[in-house]
Amino acid sequence: MIDKELIDILVCPACKSDVELKDNKIVCKKCGKRYPVRDGIPVMLIDEAE
């Protein structure tokens, strides 16, 4: 599980907006890109986004 404090400081690498955790993915609140979480670690790479 990802710590809420970590989610609070992360931003989308594509548009620099806030993100939230949904269905074990990090989802940008603005552009909607979804970043995977692998072994409890967010993979915040634009090339890995859905």
ABEGO torsion letter per residue (X at the ends): XBBAAAAAABBBAAAGBBBBBBGGBBBBAAAGBBBBBBGGBBBBBAAABX
